[in-house]
Amino acid sequence: MIPIYLFYAVLLTSSGVPVAIAASQRSIFLLAGQSNMSGRGGVVNGTWDNYIPPESSPNLAILRLSADLNWQLATEPLHRDIDTTKACGIGPGMVFASSLLRKDSSIGVVGLVPCAVGGTNISEWAPGGELYKGLIRRAEAALEGGGKIRGLLWYQGESDTVSREDAESYKNRVQNFFLRVRADLLLPVLPIIQVALASGEGEYVEMVREAQLGMDLVNLRTVDAKGLSLESDGLHLTTPSQVSLGRMLADTFLQGQPSSITSNASRTHPRSVTNLLDSFLRCVKKPLEPFFDDQPSSPPHVLKNRD
């Protein structure tokens, strides 16, 4: 890991970003979901081919929060010490950050916070669970050195296509997840960009996609990955597809001010600020309420084989 004083010294001389304001200008993005967010681009038969596209090359203005909560120069694979049960490859995160810097110089230093874990069902991201607690813990740690959380990038749902019950419950579960993240981070209008599925593990892909594309939340946009090329396993995006997705995510974020990022449904039927804050306050006042209104008392479904 680059010593922090050396990093900022190099950053000062190479990019002109003053040492004193580098941390305060850090734009932090949370990367969460499952394997297509953590990245399987270039992974074939469990082995990454080590190819790094130019768009994913290291940049002194792109940092990564490691598993031990230290900022370091971001390099691929971003999730190598987070999603550790399978080989990680290229994901959308580095391309997203590079595209932001290329198109908007005011973005400052980009801090990426990898949190995605392959094969995870939305029920495994419920508040109180290890994945959720890890996401919040890492988000809070990312703020300790200064900066601002600018958004959550979310790509998940392939594992929820196996069971009809999971697919039917997906919309309610993921919307509640988004609201709880905002409440626990005290960011009631945190911009969220989710990815609509390009593939799935089961037969209910279209049902989950319909849920993703039909969500009605303030400051939520959905990027559609359908049609992007897949690896030979028919599940994971290829490296070129991850490059395309990273650009799409960056373009979506930059389409306007973060406060104007809404889903298509939200633009048609906007929620009032009063209703939004009311939902936020209800989450804060009742943090121990069951996460899923429709969830039975039995343990959540956990897949044995993570993708």
C-alpha positions as CSV (number, residue, x, y, z in Angstrom):
1,M,0.0,0.0,0.0
2,I,1.2,3.5,-0.8
3,P,2.1,5.5,2.3
4,I,-0.5,8.2,2.6
5,Y,2.0,11.1,2.7
6,L,3.7,9.8,-0.4
7,F,0.5,9.3,-2.2
8,Y,-0.6,12.9,-1.6
9,A,2.9,14.2,-2.5
10,V,2.7,12.4,-5.8
11,L,-0.8,13.5,-6.4
12,L,0.1,17.1,-5.7
13,T,2.9,17.1,-8.2
14,S,1.2,15.1,-10.9
15,S,-2.4,16.4,-10.9
16,G,-2.2,19.8,-9.1
17,V,-4.7,18.7,-6.4
18,P,-3.7,20.5,-3.2
19,V,-2.8,18.2,-0.4
20,A,-5.0,20.1,2.1
21,I,-8.2,19.7,0.0
22,A,-7.7,16.3,-1.5
23,A,-9.5,14.4,1.2
24,S,-12.3,17.0,1.6
25,Q,-13.0,16.8,-2.2
26,R,-13.1,13.0,-2.2
27,S,-16.2,11.7,-4.0
28,I,-17.1,8.3,-2.4
29,F,-19.1,5.7,-4.2
30,L,-20.3,2.4,-2.7
31,L,-20.2,-0.7,-4.9
32,A,-22.6,-3.4,-3.8
33,G,-24.5,-6.4,-5.0
34,Q,-23.2,-9.7,-6.3
35,S,-20.7,-11.1,-8.8
36,N,-21.4,-8.9,-11.8
37,M,-20.6,-5.9,-9.6
38,S,-17.6,-7.4,-7.9
39,G,-16.5,-8.4,-11.4
40,R,-16.0,-11.7,-13.3
41,G,-14.9,-10.1,-16.6
42,G,-12.0,-12.3,-18.0
43,V,-12.7,-15.1,-15.5
44,V,-13.0,-18.5,-17.3
45,N,-13.1,-21.8,-15.5
46,G,-12.3,-20.1,-12.2
47,T,-9.2,-18.2,-13.4
48,W,-8.8,-14.6,-14.3
49,D,-6.9,-13.9,-17.5
50,N,-5.1,-10.9,-15.9
51,Y,-6.1,-8.6,-18.8
52,I,-6.8,-5.0,-17.7
53,P,-8.4,-2.8,-20.4
54,P,-7.0,0.7,-20.8
55,E,-10.2,2.1,-19.2
56,S,-9.4,0.2,-16.0
57,S,-5.8,1.4,-15.7
58,P,-4.7,2.8,-12.3
59,N,-5.1,6.5,-11.8
60,L,-3.7,8.5,-8.9
61,A,-7.0,10.2,-8.5
62,I,-8.9,6.9,-8.0
63,L,-8.7,5.2,-4.6
64,R,-10.0,2.0,-3.2
65,L,-11.0,1.1,0.4
66,S,-9.3,-2.2,1.2
67,A,-10.8,-4.9,3.3
68,D,-8.8,-3.6,6.3
69,L,-10.4,-0.1,5.8
70,N,-7.3,1.6,4.4
71,W,-7.4,3.9,1.3
72,Q,-5.0,2.7,-1.4
73,L,-4.4,3.2,-5.1
74,A,-7.3,1.4,-6.9
75,T,-6.2,-1.4,-9.1
76,E,-8.1,-4.4,-10.6
77,P,-9.7,-6.6,-9.4
78,L,-11.3,-4.1,-7.1
79,H,-13.1,-6.7,-5.0
80,R,-10.1,-9.1,-4.7
81,D,-10.1,-9.0,-0.8
82,I,-13.9,-8.6,-0.4
83,D,-15.4,-11.3,-2.6
84,T,-13.0,-14.0,-1.7
85,T,-14.7,-17.3,-2.4
86,K,-14.3,-17.1,-6.2
87,A,-11.8,-15.5,-8.6
88,C,-12.5,-11.8,-9.3
89,G,-11.8,-10.1,-12.6
90,I,-13.0,-6.9,-14.2
91,G,-16.1,-5.2,-12.9
92,P,-17.6,-1.8,-13.7
93,G,-16.1,0.2,-10.9
94,M,-12.8,1.4,-12.3
95,V,-14.3,2.3,-15.7
96,F,-17.0,4.2,-13.9
97,A,-14.4,6.2,-11.9
98,S,-12.2,6.8,-14.9
99,S,-15.2,8.0,-17.0
100,L,-16.2,10.4,-14.2
101,L,-12.8,12.0,-14.0
102,R,-12.5,12.3,-17.8
103,K,-15.9,14.0,-18.2
104,D,-16.1,16.1,-15.0
105,S,-12.8,17.5,-13.6
106,S,-14.7,18.9,-10.6
107,I,-15.4,15.4,-9.2
108,G,-12.1,15.5,-7.3
109,V,-10.5,12.3,-6.0
110,V,-12.8,9.3,-6.5
111,G,-13.0,6.9,-3.6
112,L,-14.4,3.5,-4.4
113,V,-15.8,1.3,-1.6
114,P,-16.1,-2.4,-2.8
115,C,-18.8,-4.3,-0.9
116,A,-20.2,-6.8,-3.4
117,V,-20.2,-10.6,-2.8
118,G,-21.0,-13.1,-5.5
119,G,-24.1,-15.4,-5.3
120,T,-26.0,-13.3,-2.7
121,N,-29.7,-13.2,-2.5
122,I,-31.4,-9.9,-1.6
123,S,-32.5,-11.6,1.7
124,E,-28.8,-11.8,2.6
125,W,-28.5,-8.0,2.5
126,A,-31.2,-7.5,5.1
127,P,-30.3,-5.1,7.9
128,G,-28.7,-6.9,10.8
129,G,-27.0,-9.4,8.5
130,E,-23.3,-9.5,7.9
131,L,-23.4,-8.1,4.4
132,Y,-25.5,-5.2,5.4
133,K,-23.5,-4.4,8.5
134,G,-20.3,-4.7,6.4
135,L,-21.7,-2.2,3.9
136,I,-22.6,0.4,6.5
137,R,-19.3,-0.2,8.4
138,R,-17.3,0.4,5.3
139,A,-19.3,3.4,4.3
140,E,-18.7,5.0,7.7
141,A,-15.0,4.2,7.6
142,A,-14.7,5.7,4.2
143,L,-15.9,9.1,5.6
144,E,-13.4,9.2,8.4
145,G,-10.7,10.8,6.3
146,G,-13.0,13.3,4.8
147,G,-15.1,13.4,1.6
148,K,-18.7,12.8,0.7
149,I,-20.7,9.7,-0.2
150,R,-22.0,10.6,-3.7
151,G,-23.8,7.4,-4.6
152,L,-24.5,3.7,-4.3
153,L,-24.0,1.5,-7.4
154,W,-26.1,-1.6,-7.1
155,Y,-26.0,-4.7,-9.3
156,Q,-27.8,-7.7,-7.8
157,G,-30.7,-10.0,-8.4
158,E,-29.4,-12.9,-10.4
159,S,-29.8,-15.2,-7.4
160,D,-33.4,-14.0,-6.9
161,T,-34.4,-15.5,-10.3
162,V,-34.3,-19.1,-9.0
163,S,-37.4,-19.0,-6.8
164,R,-40.7,-17.5,-7.9
165,E,-41.3,-16.4,-4.3
166,D,-38.0,-14.5,-4.3
167,A,-38.7,-12.9,-7.7
168,E,-42.2,-11.8,-6.6
169,S,-40.8,-10.3,-3.4
170,Y,-37.8,-8.7,-5.0
171,K,-39.3,-5.2,-5.6
172,N,-40.5,-4.7,-2.1
173,R,-37.3,-6.2,-0.6
174,V,-34.8,-4.1,-2.6
175,Q,-36.8,-0.9,-2.1
176,N,-36.8,-1.4,1.6
177,F,-33.1,-2.1,1.5
178,F,-32.4,1.2,-0.3
179,L,-34.5,3.1,2.2
180,R,-32.7,1.5,5.2
181,V,-29.2,2.3,3.7
182,R,-30.2,5.9,3.3
183,A,-31.6,6.0,6.8
184,D,-28.6,4.4,8.5
185,L,-26.2,6.6,6.6
186,L,-28.3,9.7,7.4
187,L,-28.5,10.4,3.7
188,P,-32.2,10.4,2.9
189,V,-31.8,11.3,-0.8
190,L,-28.6,9.4,-1.5
191,P,-28.4,8.8,-5.3
192,I,-28.7,5.2,-6.2
193,I,-28.0,3.7,-9.6
194,Q,-29.1,0.1,-10.0
195,V,-28.4,-2.3,-12.9
196,A,-31.3,-4.2,-14.5
197,L,-30.2,-7.8,-15.0
198,A,-28.5,-9.1,-18.2
199,S,-28.8,-12.7,-17.0
200,G,-29.9,-14.8,-14.1
201,E,-29.5,-18.2,-12.3
202,G,-33.1,-19.2,-12.8
203,E,-36.2,-18.9,-14.9
204,Y,-37.6,-15.7,-13.4
205,V,-35.2,-13.2,-14.9
206,E,-37.9,-11.2,-16.6
207,M,-39.9,-11.0,-13.3
208,V,-36.9,-9.5,-11.5
209,R,-36.2,-7.2,-14.4
210,E,-39.8,-5.9,-14.3
211,A,-39.4,-5.2,-10.6
212,Q,-36.1,-3.3,-11.2
213,L,-37.4,-1.3,-14.1
214,G,-40.7,-0.4,-12.3
215,M,-39.3,1.0,-9.0
216,D,-40.6,4.3,-7.8
217,L,-38.0,5.9,-5.5
218,V,-36.6,9.5,-5.5
219,N,-33.0,9.7,-6.7
220,L,-33.0,6.2,-8.2
221,R,-32.0,5.5,-11.8
222,T,-31.8,2.1,-13.5
223,V,-29.2,1.2,-16.1
224,D,-30.3,-1.7,-18.3
225,A,-27.6,-4.3,-18.9
226,K,-29.7,-6.5,-21.2
227,G,-28.0,-7.2,-24.4
228,L,-24.4,-6.9,-23.1
229,S,-22.3,-9.9,-24.0
230,L,-21.7,-12.7,-21.4
231,E,-18.9,-15.1,-20.6
232,S,-19.3,-18.7,-21.7
233,D,-21.1,-19.5,-18.4
234,G,-24.1,-17.4,-19.7
235,L,-24.2,-15.5,-16.4
236,H,-21.3,-13.1,-16.1
237,L,-20.5,-10.0,-18.1
238,T,-17.4,-10.1,-20.3
239,T,-14.6,-7.6,-19.9
240,P,-15.8,-5.5,-22.8
241,S,-19.3,-5.6,-21.4
242,Q,-18.0,-4.4,-18.0
243,V,-16.3,-1.5,-19.8
244,S,-19.6,-0.6,-21.5
245,L,-21.5,-0.8,-18.2
246,G,-19.0,1.3,-16.3
247,R,-19.4,4.1,-18.9
248,M,-23.2,3.7,-18.8
249,L,-23.1,4.1,-15.0
250,A,-20.9,7.2,-15.2
251,D,-23.1,8.8,-17.9
252,T,-26.2,8.2,-15.8
253,F,-24.6,9.8,-12.7
254,L,-23.5,12.8,-14.7
255,Q,-26.8,13.4,-16.5
256,G,-27.6,16.0,-13.9
257,Q,-27.1,17.1,-10.3
258,P,-27.4,14.1,-7.9
259,S,-30.6,15.5,-6.5
260,S,-32.2,15.3,-9.9
261,I,-31.4,11.6,-10.4
262,T,-34.8,9.8,-10.3
263,S,-36.3,6.7,-11.8
264,N,-38.5,7.0,-14.8
265,A,-41.5,6.3,-12.6
266,S,-40.5,9.0,-10.2
267,R,-40.3,11.5,-13.0
268,T,-43.9,10.6,-13.9
269,H,-45.3,10.4,-10.4
270,P,-42.8,12.4,-8.2
271,R,-43.0,11.8,-4.4
272,S,-43.2,14.8,-2.3
273,V,-40.2,15.8,-0.1
274,T,-42.5,15.4,2.9
275,N,-43.3,11.8,2.1
276,L,-39.7,11.0,1.5
277,L,-38.6,12.5,4.8
278,D,-41.5,10.8,6.6
279,S,-40.3,7.4,5.2
280,F,-36.8,8.2,6.3
281,L,-37.8,9.2,9.8
282,R,-39.9,6.0,10.2
283,C,-36.8,4.0,9.4
284,V,-34.7,5.9,11.9
285,K,-37.3,5.7,14.7
286,K,-37.9,1.9,14.2
287,P,-34.5,0.5,13.3
288,L,-35.4,-2.9,14.7
289,E,-38.6,-3.5,12.7
290,P,-38.6,-6.5,10.4
291,F,-36.8,-5.7,7.2
292,F,-39.3,-7.4,4.9
293,D,-43.0,-6.9,5.5
294,D,-43.7,-10.1,3.6
295,Q,-40.9,-12.2,5.0
296,P,-41.8,-15.3,7.0
297,S,-40.2,-16.0,10.3
298,S,-38.1,-18.8,8.8
299,P,-34.4,-18.1,8.0
300,P,-33.8,-16.3,4.7
301,H,-32.9,-18.4,1.6
302,V,-29.2,-18.7,1.2
303,L,-27.7,-20.2,-1.9
304,K,-25.1,-22.9,-1.4
305,N,-23.2,-22.1,-4.6
306,R,-22.1,-18.5,-5.0
307,D,-21.6,-17.2,-8.5
